[in-house]
Amino acid sequence: MNDYSKELEWTVPNPLDLNYWEHHSTNIIIAKYADALTGHVADAGCNNGIAVAMLSLLTRVESVTGLDISEHALDMARSMLEYHPKCKADKIGYVQCNLADMPCFCFQFDSVLCLHTLEHIYPDDMAAVVSGLHRILKPGGRLVFSVPCRDAFGNSPAHVMRFSPGEDPGYCNLRDVLERGGFTVAEIYEDATLNSDTELCITGLAIATG
């Protein structure tokens, strides 16, 4: 398992700047896939917890568990529960863990959100992370995902994987990664939600097969 210490203190800023997040792709993706994000939901790589707060507002979400390797990020997420004006704190919990070595949540979740997390996973750990996401989902559970597309978002040293939605020399085939991890990819596309060539993403929905 690789050392992720370089990312441990990295957090997305301004979780309480709700005007910013209202128009962010995170909110747009959650709204688009609200019918898939139901029941008991995990946010894999939850960072500052803003997506957890958004998920808690969905009426068909019973609980949300934020998973992240960084205790600093989780401290920020927990503190936000007191100040976020709308989030349903009684639905929310957090677990510190490495996604490449997750605790046993076997078949616990109905759906998993994984936004801008897989690009931070080293190639040697990718299979363990994806199979772990599959393992924590109930059979037929839904995975909603988004990652930077190819070289979008520049050359961040924290981005150790670069994906394409299909076969593309020089990039990791995200569809293939998910299918080898036990998922059926229901939808995958180049996502220009932010209307910026430099912030193009790959977004979609995958189903955990038996």
N, C-alpha and C positions, 0 to 999 in steps of 0.2 A: 504494500500500500504506500502511496506517495505521501510526501510531506506537504501539507497545505498551509503551513504556518505563514507563508507570505500573504495569504488572503485573510488571515484570522482577524485582523483589525480593520478590514475594509467593510464599510457600510454605505448604503445609498443614503445621501443626506436628505434632510428636510421632510421627514415622514408626516409632519403636521401641516405642510403647505398644501392644503386640500385643493386649492385652485389649480395648482400644478398637477396634482395626481388625477383630478377629475378628467383631464384631457389627455392623460398619459396612456400609452398603449396597454399598460397593465389593466386599467379600468375598462378599456375598449374590448380587450380579449375576454375578460371575466364576463362582461355583459353579453358578448356574442355567444359564449359557451355556457350561459347560465343554466340551460336545460341539461347539460352534461355534468355540471358541478353541483351535485346534490348529495343529500345524506351526510355521511361522515367523510369529511374532506381533509386531505393533507396538503400543505404547501411545502414542497421539497426545495430547500434553499430559500427560506422565507426572508432572510436578511432583516430589514428594519420593521417587518410586519405589516407594511401598508396593504399588501394583497390579502393578508389574513383578515385585516379589518374590513376590506371590501367584501370578501367572501362571507363574513359574518352577517352582512346585510341581506344576503339572498334568502328569501323565505323558505326555500326548499333545502337549505343547508341546516343540518342538525347540530354539527360541531365542526370546528376547524382546529387542526393541529399543525403548528408551524415547526418545521424541522430545519436546523441549521448547525453548522460546525462551530460558528463563532458565538461564544458567550457574550461578547460585547454587543453583537447585533441583537441577540435575544434580550439583553438588558434594555436596549433601546425599544425593542418591540413590546416588551412587558410594560415599560413606562408609558408607552403611547396609549395603553388601554385606559389609563386614568384621564387622559386629556382629549382623546378623539371624541368628537361630539356625537357621533352616531353609532360607532361599532358596538356590537353585542358582546360585551366582555364575558358574559356567562356561557357563551358558546366556544370560547377560545382557550387553547392550551399550547404550551411550547415544550419541545424536547431538543436538547443539544445532542447531536450525533453527526458522525461522518457518514455521508450517504453511501460511501463505498463499504461501510461496515455497520449497517443499520441494526438497531435492536429488533427483537422479534415482534413485528406488528402483523404477523401473517394473516392475510385476508381480513384486515380490520377496516379498510377504507373503501368507500363506494367510488371515490374519485380522487385524483391527485392533480394538483396544479404544479407545473415545473417551468417557471418563466426565467429565462436568462440565468440558468444554472449549469447546464451541461457543457457550455463552453469553458467552464472553470475546472472541468474534470480531466485529469491526465488520461492519455490513451490507455495506459495499462489498467486503469481503474474503471474505464467506461462500461465494460461488460458487467462488472459487479454492481455498478450504480443502476444500470437499466434493469438488470434482473432483480435488484432490490426493490425498485419501483413496482415491478410486476408482482413481486412477492407480497407487498403490503396491500395490494388491491384484491378485492373480492373477484372471483371469476366474472368476467363481463364488465368489470370496473373500467372507468374512463380516465385516461391521461390526457390532459390539455397541456401543450408544450409550446414554447417559443424560444428561439436562439438567434443570435446574429447570423445573417446570411453571408457566407463566404468571408470577405474582408471588411464587412461593415463594422462601424464603430472604431475604426482605426487599428492601431497595433498595441492595444492594451496588453501589458505583460501578464495580466491576470487571465487573459483569454488564451488558454493552452490548446484548445481544439477549434477548428474552423470547419463549418458544415456547409453542405449543399443539400437541396431537397431530394436529389437523386444522383445518378452517376455523373461525376464531374472530376476530371483528373486534378489532383492536388488538394482535394477537399474530402472530408469524411461524409459518406452517404448516410444522412440521418435516417431515412426510411429503412435502410438495411440494418442500421444499429438497433432500431426499435424492433424490427421484425425478428432479428436474432435473439433479442431479449424476451420474446414471447408475446409481443403485441401484434395486433392487426391494425395497420394504419388506415383509418377511415378517411382522413383528410390531411393533406400536407400541401402548403403553398408558400410562395414568396409573398411576404406580407409587407405592403407599403403603407401601413396604417399611418405612420408618421409623416408620409409624403416627403421623404428625404432619401436620396440614393445612398447617403452615408449611414443611414440607420435602417436599412432594409433587413427584415427578419424572415425566419422560417417558422411558421406557426401551423398548428394543426391539432388533430384529435386522434388518439389511438385507443384500442380496446384490449384489455388483458384477456387473452384466450386461456382456456383451461390448461 
